[in-house]
Amino acid sequence: MYLVLFEQADLDGDGLVSDVEAVTFFKKSGLPTEKLAQIWSLVHINHSKSLNRNAFATAIRLICLAQDNKPMTLEHISRTTVFRIPQLMGVSLTKFSAPPPKVMSSSGGGSGGSGGSEWIISQEYAENVVRPAFAAIPKSRPHLLSGDEARMWLSQSRLPVSDLAVIWEHADVDKDGSLTEAEFRIALLLVHGRQAGKALPRTVPSTLLNSYQNPVPTGSGNGQKVADIGAEQAKSLGDEYYSKGDFDGSCKYYSHAIEKQLYDLASTFRRRAAARFAHGDIDGAFDDCTSALIHFPKYAMAHVTRGLCHLQLGDLSQAEVSLRLATSIDPTNPHVSAVASQVVASQQAERDGKKAERDGDIEAALGHYKILYENCPKTEAYLSTYLNLCMKCKKFDEAQGLVIAAQKLSPNSPSLQWMQVQLSYEQTTDLNVMLGRIQEVLRLDPGHDEAQVLGKKVRQLMDLKAKGNAHFKEKAFKSATEVYSEALDLDPPASLSSILYANRGAAFKGLEKFDEAIADLTEAISRDENYAKAYLRRGTCYMELEIYKDAVTDFSSAHTRDPFSQEIASMLAEAQALEAKNKYRDYYEILQISHDATQDEIKKAYRIMALKYHTDKTKSQGTPALKADKYFKDISTS
């Protein structure tokens, strides 16, 4: 559903929905402008000028929540399993693409029971319907549908949310929040059966569980069960599933071949090792390589795969041993050479990374540990060091991705939890949330010195920000600038410092200190180039100084970043009108003389005005330097 809507919203076909395209499309929801502005602010957290597919999908979900009068929050989205199709005027969705199967039933209509005789996946259905449908769905990983991707696909079925929830519960057999092709087979058959009017079963039918546990053999010609297949055929089917990227299915066939096989076990163990490795089961792959080498000690590719397992786990010395053995057995094999080079590169990166750390060259160390992490992604020590270096180099987007990877490796690591708190601090604008996270760390470890220091700093920032805002609200602008300055002296995170600079800039504007105001707002923009409110405030300063051209530029920038704001649109229109009028200014008016003035009178007026707005004069008079500069240019032009 989301892909279909995205393609309709992306009018220029550039793979992104621009702010203008988003405004046009979202208004079709019929929601008030205030709600659309709220949605835009929620999906616009990275402040880009356009929406990618993920951000657009989030916006559509928020529209659904708004139309259902539910809370429009990202947290509410995460708690909602399946979303309905939104109401969008003049927008149509394509029909669910996969053709329904011939319903196979030995008992007539759907009873809603769990026996399963009426829910059968045939070989024809698996090959001609399931596999093409699975391949056609856009996926972030080639052989797995993520939870979001599966929900997007399910929503195209037009089935009620209650039915989709049952289908999801039945299809996600291993409860990992995603669908393999084997699980997708179950989902697709249930969708098609429900569309044909069959009642959904209360529990997963045994026939579908058998389909999950024993995939229908592709190309076997007779739809045999795995238990009835011989060793050679099972090995052949394992190869076929492996070539198509279904590593889970290939492992099942290789396992069956190992049970049935009496000879050439080394080859099958090595093949299952490769499938397990590709599936992320490094320990299982290592065990299979060991088994293969017991049967055939000079099996070069088993040594290679074992070396790759060592490499993934960061055991570089053992990886080198495995590759030396493989090279001695098959020195001309290009795959052996490629993996050996990868091991050597990792060893060099480790040496260079440690040296760069000792020398204090953090940027260089970051590059070396990035290579180590890419080659050894299952090694917690390398991941932790790489993550720390990203934090020191302020590469927070990169660090965020590493935190997600680290959670999978070591979800209960105290050091990881503290790293998440530090990362949140660098990216947060909500100090209350930040303080709550620090308190959680201190609850688990009351003696955590760094958490105590950061907690004290956050409380100071919260107090100063609140005081500054209170002074500003009371129009005590001088006091506000002093308090905001005190907060900035604490070196707050970049996301918060941009707000503090923008607030101090607004306070300086209240004092009519436009030079200082513009300097602060410029600093805020340099720290967050997509901060719409900073552009708006700087634009109003330029309006006060009658520098309309710069005002138009700032209001245009603000409008690009917040296209739903009526205030910004109004200010932009006013500035454009004044800029157009300013192009035809009366130079006699600038020099403050009548139109019939003589040449001598014009020269005299020019000297008086030039002296009045000269930099040395305006400084002593307190005239804003930018305003004086603008007037001086006008006078010179006249």
HELIX and SHEET records of a PDB file:
HELIX    1   1 TYR A    2  ALA A    9  1                                   8    
HELIX    2   2 ASP A   19  PHE A   26  1                                   8    
HELIX    3   3 LYS A   27  SER A   29  5                                   3    
HELIX    4   4 THR A   33  VAL A   43  1                                  11    
HELIX    5   5 ARG A   53  GLN A   67  1                                  15    
HELIX    6   6 LEU A   74  ARG A   79  1                                   6    
HELIX    7   7 GLN A  123  TYR A  125  1                                   3    
HELIX    8   8 ALA A  126  VAL A  130  3                                   5    
HELIX    9   9 ARG A  131  ALA A  136  1                                   6    
HELIX   10  10 GLY A  147  SER A  155  1                                   9    
HELIX   11  11 VAL A  161  ALA A  171  1                                  11    
HELIX   12  12 GLU A  181  GLN A  195  1                                  15    
HELIX   13  13 SER A  206  GLN A  213  1                                   8    
HELIX   14  14 VAL A  226  ASP A  228  5                                   3    
HELIX   15  15 ALA A  231  SER A  243  1                                  13    
HELIX   16  16 PHE A  247  LYS A  260  1                                  14    
HELIX   17  17 LEU A  265  ALA A  278  1                                  14    
HELIX   18  18 ILE A  282  HIS A  295  1                                  14    
HELIX   19  19 ALA A  300  GLN A  312  1                                  13    
HELIX   20  20 LEU A  316  ILE A  329  1                                  14    
HELIX   21  21 PRO A  334  ASP A  359  1                                  26    
HELIX   22  22 ILE A  362  ASN A  375  1                                  14    
HELIX   23  23 GLU A  380  LYS A  392  1                                  13    
HELIX   24  24 PHE A  396  LEU A  409  1                                  14    
HELIX   25  25 PRO A  414  GLN A  427  1                                  14    
HELIX   26  26 LEU A  431  LEU A  444  1                                  14    
HELIX   27  27 ASP A  449  LYS A  473  1                                  25    
HELIX   28  28 PHE A  477  LEU A  488  1                                  12    
HELIX   29  29 ALA A  494  GLY A  510  1                                  17    
HELIX   30  30 PHE A  514  ARG A  527  1                                  14    
HELIX   31  31 ALA A  532  GLU A  544  1                                  13    
HELIX   32  32 TYR A  548  ARG A  561  1                                  14    
HELIX   33  33 GLN A  566  ASN A  582  1                                  17    
HELIX   34  34 TYR A  587  ILE A  590  1                                   4    
HELIX   35  35 GLN A  599  LYS A  612  1                                  14    
HELIX   36  36 THR A  615  GLN A  621  1                                   7    
HELIX   37  37 ALA A  625  THR A  637  1                                  13    
SHEET    1   A 2 VAL A  17  SER A  18  0                                        
SHEET    2   A 2 SER A  50  LEU A  51 -1                                        
END                                                                             
